[in-house]
Structures are given as C-alpha cells and as structure tokens.
Amino acid sequence: MIARRILAGLALALTGLSGPLAAQRQAKPPPTSFDQYMRAHLQSSGTRGIAVALTEGRKVRFVGTWGQRNTAGDRLDPHTIMYGASLTKAVFAYTVMQLVDESKLSLDTPLASYLPKPLPDYTDVQDDYSAWQHLAGDERWRKLTARMLLNHSSGFHNFYWLEPDKRLQFHFEPGTRYSYSGDGIILLQFVLERGLGLSLGDEMQRRVFTPFGMTDTAMKWRSDFAANNAQGWDESGKAFEHDERSRVRAAGSMDTTIADMARFSAGVHARHPSWLRQMYRPGLPITTASQFPVLQPDAPRNQQVAGLAAGLGVVTFKGPQGSGFFKGGHNDTTGNIWVCLEQSQRCVVILANDVRAEALFPGIVEQLLGETGLPWQWEYGVQPWTKQ
C-alpha cells in the first residue's frame, strides 16, 4: 500500500490550522512559512488530518493541526484524541527504564527469574497476553531478557496469530538479530504484571502521563475521549470509527493527543537525560533492507543502512547531524512518527488520522530539522522514498 502511495507521488491536502495551546502549557502556533508549506502540500492526496509538534530540549516550540477529525468536518485540534499506535512502545520503554533505574528490573537478567513459574506453564492467559504455552519444549524462552524484548530480538513473529499455524515460536536465537515483534513487547508487559505485580496502566499514568501533564492520554479508552476523538481514513479514503480499546497493551493501546505527545517529547529531555543518552546509543545492528515484512534475512551489504541499530524501544541512526532516534506507529488508518536528534535536542512528533499522510513525513521532518539521514526507505519498505 505504502509503495503504491509513494510511487504515485502523493502530496497533502487539507485546511484548518488550530489555535495555540491553552493556559500555562501554551505553545506557539507554527511559523507562517511552515503553515504555508503544509497547506501547499495538502492539496492533492485527499489526506484528512495531520498534527505536528516541534520540541527543542525541554521546550515545546510549536504545535499545529491541519484538517478534519471526522466525516462531519469537525476540525482536528491539539486536544483531539488520536490513536498512538506503536508510539506506545516508546512510552512503554521509557516506563521500563524508570524501573531499571530503581533496580526493580535489570535489562540483562533473564526474565524467567522474575516469574513464579515457567513461562509455558501460563496456559490461561492467551486472551490477555499471548500464547506462552506454545513455547513448551523449547527452552530458549529462558534466555529472553528485557533488552532483547525492547530491541526486538526475541526471535518471535510480530504476533503469534500471524503465523501459518497460529502458534508462537522462535525463528532465531534470542538476542542475535532484529525482527520487529509486538509479542515480545507484550511478554515484557506480562513480566511486569505477573512477575513484579505491577499494573502497567497505573504505572504509566503515575510515571509518565500525570507528571508530564498528559491529561488526554491513557492506555485504555476513557468515556471523556468521545467528545473530541478522531476517526481514521485508510489508503482508499474510507473512514473508520476510533477503536475504543478496552485492554492495556504495551504494544499499542495508547490514545493520546499531539499536545500531550509534545509534552512527552519535551518532558523526557527535562527530567531524564540519562534515559535519553541510552536511547541515542546504538544497540543491536540492523541488517535488513527494511523493517517489514518481519523475519527478513540479512540484506546484501550494499542494501543495509550504515549505522542503523535497534535501541531500547526506538531505532537509532547516524546522519549528517550526528546521532538520532525514531519510532513510528502505523495501522490501516493511522500514521505516526517521533524523531529526535541528539546534538540539537530537537524533535518532531507527527500524528495523522489518515494513513496517506505518511507520504508527507520525510518532507515535514526535513522542513523542521533539516536533513537528518533518517532511513525512510527502511522504515516504510520503499526504495527510494519520494519526498513530497
């Protein structure tokens, strides 16, 4: 889908810049030149809505929204509830790193040591987590660590139900290579909840959402979200209602707003520079030609992205401005990304309630950060990625 969209050379087309944020957490609207850029590039694709924030260190430089949040034509605004998708994983990783700092969890201790019984013996949790019982007879589950799950080197498929036989299984030795896995993230949630006795939703509220003033963010649907939530549009332009997720899922259940994600981006710079230093450090080298499909073999050397590595809940890269990291979020009606540069401490957050907006992301990021070297073709599986 994305390849067809990019090869067709889509641009953006929407109207309706929102007003500034309110009260003490006020952020300026986008500069006129950037507003003009967005409006000019919202002309041809039919994309319905997009929100952009720029942060620099601990400051939110601006938050802007363009377009519609629903088929009734209501405008997207900074407090519209949007689906966080896999940006949830980055916020989850930040939560985990606080537990690591408090010595409640170790990144490199086998997770089996935190569970009161062997992982495959949990036969009654599949509906809430994943199918751990399928791992019976394969002792490699004993090698899994929090680091392996955060850097997507568990050896699992993205989700067990995507396997031909719908059984969770290892495809390679844990910790040896990168392959994106939502089930790996869900396993770490399971360990926190069943091993450490924590409620992940409560921990994220206490450790992230409340201290950063993210009043419109939650890991489960809240009834007060209904008054200002975003529908989503798919590749064909069909609208879908916002999915009211009823379970906390570390792999991607978070609802949020562009105002709140801007606060998160600035907040982690203000409060936890040690976490950021770890996030910028490259971990496991990534040797595939693209992120998806998962379980790819190593690409030929000339198709690998130099300096690309799996970090803790994010992907790190090297570019003309030095080290950076990014994390995307995507489903059929959602396109999100968070990009940060270490030296300048400048970050861009983009949330879109229309998957067609992803074609605009490279151009938007370049407008705000300059040339970063972010490997768009790896993230979205398109070579070359066409900047709009």
GINOR-V397995 format. One line per field, one symbol per residue. burial: b if it has 24 or more other C-alpha atoms within 12 Angstrom, else e. A space follows every 50 residues. Layout:
# GINOR-V397995
burial->???
This chain:
# GINOR-V397995
burial->ebeebbeeebbbbbbbbbebbeeebebbbbeeebbebbbebbeebbbbbb bbbbbbbbbbbbbbbbbbbbeeeebbbbbbbbbbbbbbbbbbbbbbbbbe eeeebbbeebbbbbbeebbbebeeebeebbbbbbbeeeebbbbbbbbbbb bbbbbbbbbbeeeeeebbbbbeebbbbbbbbbbbbbbbbbbbbbbbeebb bebbbebbbeebbbbbbbbbbeeebeebbbbbbbbeeebbebbbeeebbb bbbbbbbbbbbbbbbbbbbeebeebbbbbbbbbbbbbbbbbeebbeeeee eeeebbbbbbbbbbbbbbbeeebbbbbbbbbbbbbbbbbbbbeebbbbbb bbbbbbbbbbbbbbbebbbeebbbbbbbbbbbeebbbb
